[in-house]
Amino acid sequence: MRRILFLVVIVLAAALAGGAYWYRSGMEKQVVTSRWLAHPLKKVKSVHVRQGGEAYTLVLDGDRWVARVPGASWNVSARALGDRVRDYLIRVPELVPLLAFDGNESEMLGEYGLTEPELKLIVQFRDENVPPLNLRFARGESGKTYGWNSETPGRVYEFGGEVFEQLAHPAAYFLDTKVFRFNEEQVSQVQLVQPFGSSWVARRESKGFVFVLPGYLKGKEASSSELKLYLHALALLRAGRLVLEPAVPEKGMAALTIKVWSDDAKEPSTVEFFTIEDDPKHYFGRSSWLTVPFLLDAESVSQLVKSAFDVQGRNVFSLDIGQVALLVVVNGDRRYVVRRGHTGWRVDGGEKDIPGIDMALWRFTELQFEALPLNNLAATAVKLMHCRLLDGDGNELKGITFYADPKLPQGQCWMKNGDGMYYPVSARLLKDLQGMFPAGEPGKVE
């Protein structure tokens, strides 16, 4: 009898195992053949998103996407990032379900938390004959994501838990926060305006950027490298926060206005910054690209303020160092004549080459003035060194004179290069030359 019961138990266990295997095999087959949506989301006109307490609509307006964020009595329309919207519309139909459950629609929605879901999408198509597509998503206690769509109302799909995070984005995720809109390679003119500070205009010409304003710099070269860095910073600038509620335009003049003209645009890309009376840590911004105002922290705005001096070409002079064949240095009561030879540079009457002369000549061309030059020096300035650079025929290429002045910031000296102007420059080159060519009665720059 026991043997018979034992055999019966074994048969039942085998039957249950076989049934479970058959059921699981059927489910796996269903997973492989099941699709979440029958078709990709093409020719979409709008996507209404409701997530928790937030609701917004992504709308195709002509050839660009905008985000409409509704409120109690207003509706703000802001630029949306087209690439992100298109990626979202591609991602949704490509979701791969783990399982699919068929049953009564209302019961299924209630069982999986889809009656009042955490995330709801309504997709409308440009073809009015195509009905809207409703999508719902909810997170289960198991950590899985459950989805439903109006194409197959009697079926609920189970996805991995990460799916909800991939789809549940706030409106800010889709908003374009780029402040300027221009092609860096096609910029033709830049303007910066401050009502109580430095204002300037620089225009690109064949040789690079030149100043149009201010008047004292008109026609002079601007620093192309500085302007390229500045334009790159403007191109990367993002709003700290978009103002998605009704905003009253600021009164008075903007504290800072920046305009960038491009060859491929009819109008300049313009941004204005206004101070906020009760919030000194932020500026209120208006952009010709963004359709809504924005806020930007005061530190970021301060980094956008560049004076004409900041973007001015500040090299004191240009020089082809290959033409220099003779260097005459007068330091104190000592005079040195240094000639270029086959092996290097050598002082007249000397037996050894002097290292570092070529580097010193190159550093002459890299000298930049640290502040605006002057026509006359103060009585506190003291002459320290005079250098003459001559070519192989004895013609003077450059004449440079260095002066010390206790009124200058530490590490600076005056330099005159023959154009009648005195430039405040770094004293490092002078110190090195003093070391190479000592004075009879040394004068040193602190």
C-alpha positions as CSV (number, residue, x, y, z in Angstrom):
1,M,0.0,0.0,0.0
2,R,2.8,2.4,0.9
3,R,4.5,1.6,-2.3
4,I,1.4,2.5,-4.3
5,L,1.0,5.8,-2.4
6,F,4.6,6.5,-3.1
7,L,4.2,5.9,-6.8
8,V,1.1,8.1,-6.8
9,V,3.0,10.9,-5.2
10,I,5.8,10.6,-7.7
11,V,3.3,10.7,-10.6
12,L,1.6,13.8,-9.2
13,A,4.9,15.6,-8.7
14,A,5.9,14.8,-12.2
15,A,2.6,16.0,-13.5
16,L,2.9,19.3,-11.6
17,A,6.5,19.7,-12.7
18,G,5.5,19.1,-16.3
19,G,2.6,21.5,-16.0
20,A,4.8,24.2,-14.6
21,Y,7.4,23.6,-17.3
22,W,4.6,23.8,-20.0
23,Y,3.2,27.0,-18.4
24,R,6.6,28.6,-18.2
25,S,7.5,27.6,-21.7
26,G,4.2,29.1,-22.9
27,M,5.0,32.4,-21.0
28,E,8.6,32.5,-22.4
29,K,7.1,32.1,-25.9
30,Q,4.7,34.9,-25.2
31,V,7.5,37.1,-24.1
32,V,9.5,36.5,-27.2
33,T,6.6,37.0,-29.6
34,S,4.8,39.8,-27.6
35,R,5.2,43.5,-28.6
36,W,4.5,46.5,-26.5
37,L,3.2,48.7,-29.4
38,A,2.3,47.5,-32.8
39,H,3.9,50.5,-34.6
40,P,6.7,53.1,-34.0
41,L,5.5,56.6,-33.1
42,K,5.7,58.5,-36.3
43,K,4.0,61.7,-37.5
44,V,3.3,62.7,-33.9
45,K,1.7,66.1,-33.4
46,S,1.9,66.3,-29.6
47,V,2.6,64.3,-26.4
48,H,0.7,65.2,-23.2
49,V,2.6,64.1,-20.1
50,R,1.1,63.9,-16.6
51,Q,3.5,62.8,-13.9
52,G,2.5,63.1,-10.3
53,G,1.4,66.7,-9.8
54,E,3.1,68.0,-13.0
55,A,1.5,68.2,-16.4
56,Y,3.0,69.6,-19.7
57,T,2.6,69.1,-23.4
58,L,5.3,68.7,-26.0
59,V,4.0,70.1,-29.3
60,L,5.5,70.1,-32.8
61,D,5.2,73.7,-33.9
62,G,6.3,73.8,-37.6
63,D,9.7,72.2,-37.7
64,R,10.5,72.6,-34.0
65,W,9.3,71.3,-30.7
66,V,8.0,73.5,-27.9
67,A,6.9,72.6,-24.4
68,R,3.7,74.1,-23.1
69,V,3.5,74.2,-19.3
70,P,0.0,75.2,-18.1
71,G,-0.9,77.0,-14.9
72,A,-4.1,78.3,-13.3
73,S,-4.6,81.2,-15.7
74,W,-1.7,81.1,-18.1
75,N,0.1,78.9,-20.5
76,V,3.9,79.3,-21.1
77,S,5.4,78.0,-24.3
78,A,9.2,77.3,-24.2
79,R,11.6,75.9,-26.7
80,A,12.1,72.2,-26.3
81,L,15.2,70.1,-27.3
82,G,14.1,68.4,-30.5
83,D,16.7,65.7,-30.2
84,R,15.4,64.7,-26.7
85,V,11.8,64.6,-27.8
86,R,12.6,62.5,-30.9
87,D,14.7,60.1,-28.8
88,Y,11.8,59.8,-26.3
89,L,9.3,59.0,-29.1
90,I,11.7,56.3,-30.4
91,R,12.4,54.8,-27.0
92,V,8.7,54.3,-25.9
93,P,7.7,51.9,-28.7
94,E,11.0,50.0,-28.4
95,L,10.4,49.0,-24.8
96,V,10.8,45.2,-24.4
97,P,8.3,43.7,-22.0
98,L,9.3,40.9,-19.6
99,L,5.8,39.5,-19.3
100,A,2.3,40.2,-20.6
101,F,-1.0,39.5,-18.7
102,D,-4.4,39.3,-20.3
103,G,-7.7,39.8,-18.5
104,N,-10.5,42.1,-17.8
105,E,-9.4,45.7,-18.5
106,S,-10.8,47.4,-15.4
107,E,-9.7,44.6,-13.1
108,M,-6.2,44.5,-14.7
109,L,-5.8,48.3,-14.4
110,G,-6.8,48.3,-10.7
111,E,-4.6,45.3,-9.8
112,Y,-1.5,46.9,-11.2
113,G,-2.0,50.5,-10.1
114,L,-2.9,51.7,-13.6
115,T,-6.3,53.2,-12.9
116,E,-4.6,56.3,-11.5
117,P,-1.1,55.8,-12.8
118,E,2.0,57.6,-11.7
119,L,2.8,58.4,-15.4
120,K,0.3,59.0,-18.2
121,L,1.0,59.9,-21.8
122,I,-1.5,60.9,-24.5
123,V,0.1,60.9,-28.0
124,Q,-1.8,62.7,-30.7
125,F,-0.9,62.3,-34.4
126,R,-0.9,64.7,-37.3
127,D,-3.4,62.5,-39.2
128,E,-6.8,63.3,-37.6
129,N,-8.1,59.9,-38.6
130,V,-5.6,58.2,-36.3
131,P,-7.0,58.0,-32.7
132,P,-4.9,59.3,-29.8
133,L,-2.7,56.7,-28.1
134,N,-3.0,56.5,-24.4
135,L,-0.1,55.0,-22.3
136,R,0.0,54.4,-18.6
137,F,2.9,53.4,-16.3
138,A,3.1,52.5,-12.7
139,R,5.7,51.0,-10.3
140,G,4.8,47.8,-8.5
141,E,5.8,46.7,-5.0
142,S,8.2,44.2,-6.5
143,G,10.1,47.0,-8.2
144,K,8.9,46.2,-11.6
145,T,7.2,48.7,-14.0
146,Y,3.8,47.9,-15.3
147,G,2.5,49.4,-18.5
148,W,-0.8,49.7,-20.4
149,N,-1.7,51.1,-23.8
150,S,-5.0,51.8,-25.6
151,E,-4.1,49.6,-28.6
152,T,-4.4,46.5,-26.4
153,P,-6.7,47.6,-23.6
154,G,-7.1,44.0,-22.1
155,R,-3.4,43.5,-21.6
156,V,-0.9,44.7,-19.0
157,Y,2.8,44.5,-19.6
158,E,5.6,44.0,-17.1
159,F,8.9,45.8,-17.6
160,G,12.1,46.1,-15.7
161,G,12.1,48.6,-12.9
162,E,14.5,51.0,-14.8
163,V,11.8,51.7,-17.5
164,F,9.8,54.0,-15.2
165,E,12.9,56.1,-14.6
166,Q,13.7,56.2,-18.3
167,L,10.3,57.7,-19.1
168,A,9.2,59.8,-16.1
169,H,10.9,63.1,-16.9
170,P,9.8,66.5,-15.6
171,A,9.2,69.3,-18.1
172,A,12.7,70.7,-17.4
173,Y,14.3,67.6,-19.0
174,F,13.0,68.6,-22.4
175,L,13.5,72.4,-22.2
176,D,16.2,74.1,-24.2
177,T,18.3,76.2,-21.8
178,K,20.8,77.4,-24.3
179,V,21.0,81.2,-23.9
180,F,22.7,82.1,-27.2
181,R,22.2,80.7,-30.7
182,F,25.0,81.2,-33.2
183,N,27.7,79.4,-35.2
184,E,31.1,80.1,-33.7
185,E,32.8,79.8,-37.0
186,Q,30.5,82.3,-38.7
187,V,30.5,85.1,-36.2
188,S,31.0,88.4,-37.9
189,Q,30.6,90.9,-35.1
190,V,30.4,91.0,-31.3
191,Q,29.0,93.8,-29.1
192,L,29.1,94.3,-25.3
193,V,27.2,97.1,-23.7
194,Q,27.3,98.3,-20.1
195,P,25.6,101.6,-19.2
196,F,28.2,102.3,-16.5
197,G,31.2,100.4,-17.7
198,S,33.3,99.4,-20.7
199,S,31.4,98.9,-24.0
200,W,32.9,97.8,-27.2
201,V,32.2,96.4,-30.7
202,A,34.6,94.1,-32.6
203,R,34.2,93.1,-36.2
204,R,35.8,90.2,-38.0
205,E,37.9,91.2,-41.0
206,S,40.3,89.3,-43.2
207,K,43.2,89.7,-40.8
208,G,41.0,88.9,-37.7
209,F,38.9,90.9,-35.3
210,V,39.3,94.7,-35.2
211,F,37.6,97.2,-33.0
212,V,34.8,99.4,-34.2
213,L,34.2,100.9,-30.8
214,P,35.4,102.5,-28.5
215,G,36.8,105.3,-30.6
216,Y,40.3,105.2,-29.2
217,L,40.7,101.6,-30.4
218,K,38.9,101.9,-33.7
219,G,40.7,100.0,-36.4
220,K,43.1,98.4,-34.0
221,E,43.3,94.6,-33.7
222,A,41.4,92.7,-31.0
223,S,42.8,89.5,-29.6
224,S,41.4,86.8,-31.8
225,S,42.4,84.1,-29.3
226,E,40.6,86.0,-26.4
227,L,37.5,86.6,-28.5
228,K,37.3,82.9,-29.7
229,L,37.5,81.8,-26.0
230,Y,34.8,84.4,-25.1
231,L,32.5,83.3,-28.0
232,H,33.0,79.6,-27.0
233,A,31.9,80.5,-23.5
234,L,28.8,82.3,-24.8
235,A,27.9,79.3,-27.0
236,L,28.1,77.0,-24.0
237,L,26.1,79.3,-21.7
238,R,23.0,77.7,-20.2
239,A,20.2,79.4,-18.1
240,G,20.3,78.6,-14.4
241,R,16.6,78.3,-14.3
242,L,13.8,79.2,-16.8
243,V,11.1,81.4,-15.5
244,L,7.9,79.5,-16.4
245,E,5.5,81.8,-14.7
246,P,4.3,85.3,-15.9
247,A,7.1,87.8,-15.5
248,V,6.9,91.6,-15.6
249,P,9.6,93.1,-17.8
250,E,12.3,94.8,-15.8
251,K,12.3,98.6,-15.8
252,G,15.3,100.6,-16.7
253,M,18.4,99.7,-18.8
254,A,19.9,96.3,-18.8
255,A,23.0,96.0,-16.6
256,L,24.7,94.0,-19.4
257,T,23.8,93.4,-23.1
258,I,25.6,91.1,-25.4
259,K,25.0,90.8,-29.1
260,V,26.5,88.3,-31.6
261,W,26.1,88.6,-35.3
262,S,26.6,85.6,-37.6
263,D,26.8,85.4,-41.4
264,D,24.0,82.8,-41.5
265,A,21.5,84.8,-39.4
266,K,19.5,88.0,-40.2
267,E,19.4,89.2,-36.6
268,P,22.0,89.1,-33.9
269,S,21.7,86.6,-31.0
270,T,21.0,89.0,-28.1
271,V,20.9,88.5,-24.4
272,E,20.1,91.2,-21.7
273,F,20.7,90.9,-18.0
274,F,18.8,92.9,-15.4
275,T,19.5,93.3,-11.7
276,I,16.9,92.0,-9.3
277,E,16.3,94.4,-6.5
278,D,15.5,91.8,-3.8
279,D,17.8,89.1,-5.1
280,P,21.4,90.3,-5.5
281,K,22.7,86.7,-6.1
282,H,20.9,86.4,-9.4
283,Y,20.2,88.3,-12.6
284,F,17.0,88.3,-14.7
285,G,17.8,87.4,-18.3
286,R,16.1,87.8,-21.6
287,S,17.3,86.0,-24.7
288,S,16.4,86.4,-28.4
289,W,16.6,82.6,-28.7
290,L,14.7,81.5,-25.6
291,T,11.0,82.3,-25.6
292,V,10.8,82.7,-21.8
293,P,13.0,84.7,-19.3
294,F,15.6,83.0,-17.2
295,L,17.7,83.4,-14.1
296,L,21.5,83.2,-13.9
297,D,23.7,83.5,-10.8
298,A,25.6,86.7,-10.4
299,E,29.0,84.9,-10.5
300,S,28.3,83.5,-13.9
301,V,27.2,86.9,-15.2
302,S,30.3,88.5,-13.9
303,Q,32.4,86.1,-15.9
304,L,30.7,87.4,-19.1
305,V,31.7,90.9,-18.4
306,K,34.8,91.7,-20.6
307,S,36.2,95.1,-21.0
308,A,37.8,96.3,-24.3
309,F,41.1,95.9,-22.6
310,D,40.3,92.3,-21.8
311,V,39.8,91.4,-25.5
312,Q,42.4,93.8,-26.9
313,G,45.4,92.5,-28.7
314,R,48.0,93.3,-26.0
315,N,51.2,92.2,-27.6
316,V,53.6,95.1,-27.4
317,F,55.2,94.5,-30.8
318,S,55.7,91.8,-33.5
319,L,59.2,90.7,-34.6
320,D,60.7,88.2,-36.9
321,I,63.4,86.8,-34.6
322,G,65.1,85.1,-37.6
323,Q,66.2,88.5,-38.9
324,V,67.9,89.5,-35.6
325,A,71.7,89.1,-36.1
326,L,73.0,91.5,-33.5
327,L,71.8,92.4,-29.9
328,V,73.2,95.4,-28.1
329,V,72.4,95.6,-24.4
330,V,73.2,98.6,-22.1
331,N,72.7,97.9,-18.5
332,G,73.9,100.6,-16.1
333,D,77.5,101.5,-17.2
334,R,78.0,98.2,-19.1
335,R,77.5,97.7,-22.8
336,Y,77.3,94.3,-24.4
337,V,77.4,93.5,-28.1
338,V,76.1,90.0,-28.9
339,R,76.4,88.5,-32.4
340,R,74.7,85.5,-33.9
341,G,77.3,83.0,-35.1
342,H,77.3,79.5,-36.6
343,T,77.2,77.8,-33.1
344,G,75.1,80.4,-31.3
345,W,75.3,83.8,-29.7
346,R,78.6,85.2,-28.5
347,V,79.6,88.5,-26.9
348,D,82.2,90.5,-28.9
349,G,85.6,89.5,-27.4
350,G,84.1,86.4,-25.6
351,E,85.2,82.8,-26.1
352,K,82.0,81.0,-25.2
353,D,78.4,81.1,-26.6
354,I,75.7,82.6,-24.4
355,P,72.8,80.3,-24.0
356,G,69.2,81.5,-23.8
357,I,69.4,84.4,-26.3
358,D,66.9,82.8,-28.8
359,M,64.5,82.2,-26.0
360,A,64.8,85.8,-24.8
361,L,64.1,87.1,-28.3
362,W,61.0,84.9,-28.5
363,R,59.8,86.2,-25.1
364,F,60.1,89.8,-26.4
365,T,57.4,88.9,-29.0
366,E,55.2,87.4,-26.2
367,L,55.3,90.4,-24.0
368,Q,51.8,91.8,-23.3
369,F,50.9,95.0,-21.5
370,E,49.1,94.5,-18.2
371,A,47.3,97.8,-18.2
372,L,46.7,100.7,-20.6
373,P,49.9,102.3,-21.8
374,L,50.9,105.9,-21.0
375,N,52.4,108.8,-23.0
376,N,54.5,110.0,-20.1
377,L,56.2,108.3,-17.1
378,A,56.0,109.4,-13.5
379,A,59.0,111.0,-11.8
380,T,59.4,107.8,-9.8
381,A,60.3,105.7,-12.9
382,V,64.1,104.8,-13.2
383,K,65.7,103.7,-16.4
384,L,67.4,100.3,-16.0
385,M,68.2,98.8,-19.4
386,H,68.2,99.5,-23.1
387,C,68.2,96.9,-25.8
388,R,68.7,97.3,-29.6
389,L,67.9,94.5,-32.0
390,L,69.6,94.8,-35.4
391,D,69.7,92.8,-38.6
392,G,72.7,91.5,-40.5
393,D,73.2,94.9,-42.3
394,G,73.2,96.8,-39.0
395,N,69.7,98.2,-39.4
396,E,67.7,98.6,-36.2
397,L,64.7,96.3,-36.0
398,K,63.6,97.3,-32.5
399,G,64.8,99.5,-29.7
400,I,63.5,98.7,-26.2
401,T,64.0,100.5,-22.9
402,F,63.0,99.1,-19.5
403,Y,62.2,101.2,-16.4
404,A,61.5,100.3,-12.8
405,D,58.7,102.1,-10.9
406,P,57.7,101.5,-7.3
407,K,54.2,102.7,-8.2
408,L,53.7,99.7,-10.4
409,P,52.3,96.4,-9.0
410,Q,54.9,94.0,-7.9
411,G,56.5,92.0,-10.7
412,Q,55.9,94.7,-13.3
413,C,58.1,97.3,-15.1
414,W,57.7,99.9,-17.8
415,M,58.8,99.1,-21.3
416,K,59.2,101.6,-24.2
417,N,59.6,100.1,-27.7
418,G,60.0,103.2,-29.9
419,D,56.4,104.2,-30.6
420,G,56.4,106.8,-27.9
421,M,54.2,104.8,-25.5
422,Y,55.2,103.3,-22.2
423,Y,53.7,99.8,-21.5
424,P,53.4,98.1,-18.1
425,V,54.7,94.5,-18.7
426,S,55.9,91.6,-16.7
427,A,59.4,92.1,-15.3
428,R,60.4,88.5,-15.6
429,L,62.2,89.0,-19.0
430,L,64.0,92.1,-17.6
431,K,65.2,90.1,-14.5
432,D,66.5,87.3,-16.8
433,L,68.3,89.8,-19.0
434,Q,69.9,91.4,-15.9
435,G,71.2,88.0,-14.9
436,M,72.7,87.4,-18.4
437,F,74.1,90.9,-18.7
438,P,75.1,92.3,-15.3
439,A,75.4,96.0,-14.7
440,G,78.4,97.8,-13.4
441,E,76.2,99.2,-10.7
442,P,73.3,96.7,-10.7
443,G,69.8,97.9,-10.5
444,K,67.2,95.3,-9.7
445,V,63.5,95.1,-10.1
446,E,61.5,93.9,-7.1
